Amino acid sequence: MRAYRFDALNSLDDLALHDEAMPQPQRGEVLVKIEAVSLNYRDLAVVLGKYVGPADAGLIPCSDAAGVVAAVGEGVRAFKVGDRVISAFHPRWFGGRIPLTAAQDAYGSGADGWLAECKVVSQEAVVRLPDSLSFEEGSTLPCAAVTAWTALSGAAPIRAGNTVLTLGTGGVSIFAVQLAKALGATVIATTSGPAKAERLVALGADHVVNYNEVTEWGHHVRRQVTGGVGVDCVVEVGGPATVNQSITAVRAGGEVVLIGFLSEENPGIDYFHLKNSRAVVRSIGVGDRPALEDLVRAVTRAGIRPVIDQVFAFDDARAAFERLKSAAHVGKIVIKV
Ligand SMILES: NC(=O)c1ccc[n+]([C@@H]2O[C@H](COP(=O)([O-])OP(=O)(O)OC[C@H]3O[C@@H](n4cnc5c(N)ncnc54)[C@H](OP(=O)(O)O)[C@@H]3O)[C@@H](O)[C@H]2O)c1
């Protein structure tokens, strides 16, 4: 079977296709014939040296995949040959606190990921893909969609009448827009230009702010859009360069959910600004297996269609990474295996 690996972690030139032995499922494991893989920013961050955690060279990249169970090992009860499945981002997080092994288990940075024709994993590391979703759609759910779901499901979960602020039009943010609308919230979304703004409006965003025109978008959201109140939740994917404006935009008692690290600049956080905001700051790491199961159910019941920017052929995997790097995409980039 064929598998991509980042032979080194310097540039996208290090992405190489290898012919490898077909893995065989052992007791409790399933062999998945992979049909589609979706990309997340971290898959790019790892190879560009921008990832915030440890990362090893030589691994198969990508955490998110959909496929068909092609064989099962002894004692597998959860799945049978022919079942459609998607990967769980954290293969060994089943609830409670995130396991201490999360970094070493992380696909593409600590362990082999899914950008291959086949993969063997524990039966606990995949969940069923409903028939209503295609493999391409299913492959978008494990990281970005679960992250958006976890962001909106804090101690005070988002519900009808709440206000959610999303940043940009990447994978996590677009799912956050869709899920927040499905929950009945008002969505305020920032973006870089008019074409992406139109896409956000079409997806149901109630207010769109172009951050290239409104550079003080945190104040704008608080004063103009929410009448001085602030938002209930910020889905903070930007990182160091956006977090101060997110703190400005959030209401007292609201949540800034720390997710991403897209921005290069790191001006630091003003302690008194944070303290006086009376905001709750929560840092998340995607979500556990029950969160994935809940998310799949929510997407299916709410009729949410994942927004797929472009589908690339397996042989064109590098072009898919280039598209992600360009940041011209809206939603998810998928590789058809
Ligand atoms: N902690 C977690 O659990 C978790 C889980 C998933 C992702 N993440 C992180 O969350 C962030 C978003 O992930 P993603 O996969 O949704 O990313 P993505 O699809 O690559 O999103 C990129 C989009 O973000 C916007 N953006 C704003 N500022 C940017 C900048 N300085 N550089 C590049 N893009 C910028 C752009 O949209 P506009 O042009 O519309 O502004 C861009 O298209 C990443 O840092 C990722 O690693 C964390």
Ligand as a Chemical Component Dictionary entry (heavy atoms), coordinates in Angstrom:
data_LIG
# 
_chem_comp.id                   LIG 
_chem_comp.type                 NON-POLYMER 
_chem_comp.pdbx_formal_charge   0 
_chem_comp.three_letter_code    LIG 
# 
loop_
_chem_comp_atom.comp_id 
_chem_comp_atom.atom_id 
_chem_comp_atom.alt_atom_id 
_chem_comp_atom.type_symbol 
_chem_comp_atom.charge 
_chem_comp_atom.model_Cartn_x 
_chem_comp_atom.model_Cartn_y 
_chem_comp_atom.model_Cartn_z 
_chem_comp_atom.pdbx_ordinal 
LIG N1  N1  N 0  -6.607  23.466 20.194 1  
LIG C1  C1  C 0  -7.319  22.729 19.385 2  
LIG O1  O1  O 0  -8.071  21.858 19.818 3  
LIG C2  C2  C 0  -7.260  22.951 17.916 4  
LIG C3  C3  C 0  -8.028  22.159 17.054 5  
LIG C4  C4  C 0  -8.077  22.481 15.707 6  
LIG C5  C5  C 0  -7.316  23.561 15.238 7  
LIG N2  N2  N 1  -6.531  24.245 16.091 8  
LIG C6  C6  C 0  -5.778  25.414 15.624 9  
LIG O2  O2  O 0  -6.744  26.419 15.278 10 
LIG C7  C7  C 0  -6.249  27.197 14.204 11 
LIG C8  C8  C 0  -7.228  27.134 13.037 12 
LIG O3  O3  O 0  -7.184  25.850 12.459 13 
LIG P1  P1  P 0  -7.881  25.537 11.074 14 
LIG O4  O4  O 0  -7.512  24.149 10.703 15 
LIG O5  O5  O -1 -9.306  25.954 11.136 16 
LIG O6  O6  O 0  -7.066  26.585 10.144 17 
LIG P2  P2  P 0  -7.249  26.961 8.633  18 
LIG O7  O7  O 0  -8.336  26.200 7.997  19 
LIG O8  O8  O 0  -5.893  26.931 8.027  20 
LIG O9  O9  O 0  -7.733  28.511 8.787  21 
LIG C9  C9  C 0  -7.030  29.515 8.159  22 
LIG C10 C10 C 0  -7.923  30.759 8.070  23 
LIG O10 O10 O 0  -7.781  31.556 9.244  24 
LIG C11 C11 C 0  -7.796  32.920 8.869  25 
LIG N3  N3  N 0  -6.595  33.616 9.360  26 
LIG C12 C12 C 0  -6.638  34.673 10.173 27 
LIG N4  N4  N 0  -5.427  35.096 10.472 28 
LIG C13 C13 C 0  -4.557  34.306 9.848  29 
LIG C14 C14 C 0  -3.146  34.282 9.778  30 
LIG N5  N5  N 0  -2.387  35.162 10.433 31 
LIG N6  N6  N 0  -2.579  33.319 9.022  32 
LIG C15 C15 C 0  -3.347  32.420 8.355  33 
LIG N7  N7  N 0  -4.708  32.422 8.409  34 
LIG C16 C16 C 0  -5.305  33.344 9.140  35 
LIG C17 C17 C 0  -7.916  32.993 7.377  36 
LIG O11 O11 O 0  -9.297  33.217 7.074  37 
LIG P3  P3  P 0  -9.795  34.687 6.683  38 
LIG O12 O12 O 0  -9.078  35.056 5.435  39 
LIG O13 O13 O 0  -11.266 34.540 6.500  40 
LIG O14 O14 O 0  -9.445  35.576 7.848  41 
LIG C18 C18 C 0  -7.494  31.614 6.922  42 
LIG O15 O15 O 0  -8.137  31.210 5.741  43 
LIG C19 C19 C 0  -4.859  26.638 13.899 44 
LIG O16 O16 O 0  -3.891  27.320 14.652 45 
LIG C20 C20 C 0  -4.965  25.201 14.389 46 
LIG O17 O17 O 0  -3.738  24.600 14.639 47 
LIG C21 C21 C 0  -6.480  23.963 17.410 48 
# 
loop_
_chem_comp_bond.comp_id 
_chem_comp_bond.atom_id_1 
_chem_comp_bond.atom_id_2 
_chem_comp_bond.value_order 
_chem_comp_bond.pdbx_ordinal 
LIG N1  C1  SING 1  
LIG C1  O1  DOUB 2  
LIG C1  C2  SING 3  
LIG C2  C3  SING 4  
LIG C2  C21 DOUB 5  
LIG C3  C4  DOUB 6  
LIG C4  C5  SING 7  
LIG C5  N2  DOUB 8  
LIG N2  C6  SING 9  
LIG N2  C21 SING 10 
LIG C6  O2  SING 11 
LIG C6  C20 SING 12 
LIG O2  C7  SING 13 
LIG C7  C8  SING 14 
LIG C7  C19 SING 15 
LIG C8  O3  SING 16 
LIG O3  P1  SING 17 
LIG P1  O4  DOUB 18 
LIG P1  O5  SING 19 
LIG P1  O6  SING 20 
LIG O6  P2  SING 21 
LIG P2  O7  DOUB 22 
LIG P2  O8  SING 23 
LIG P2  O9  SING 24 
LIG O9  C9  SING 25 
LIG C9  C10 SING 26 
LIG C10 O10 SING 27 
LIG C10 C18 SING 28 
LIG O10 C11 SING 29 
LIG C11 N3  SING 30 
LIG C11 C17 SING 31 
LIG N3  C12 SING 32 
LIG N3  C16 SING 33 
LIG C12 N4  DOUB 34 
LIG N4  C13 SING 35 
LIG C13 C14 SING 36 
LIG C13 C16 DOUB 37 
LIG C14 N5  SING 38 
LIG C14 N6  DOUB 39 
LIG N6  C15 SING 40 
LIG C15 N7  DOUB 41 
LIG N7  C16 SING 42 
LIG C17 O11 SING 43 
LIG C17 C18 SING 44 
LIG O11 P3  SING 45 
LIG P3  O12 DOUB 46 
LIG P3  O13 SING 47 
LIG P3  O14 SING 48 
LIG C18 O15 SING 49 
LIG C19 O16 SING 50 
LIG C19 C20 SING 51 
LIG C20 O17 SING 52 
# 
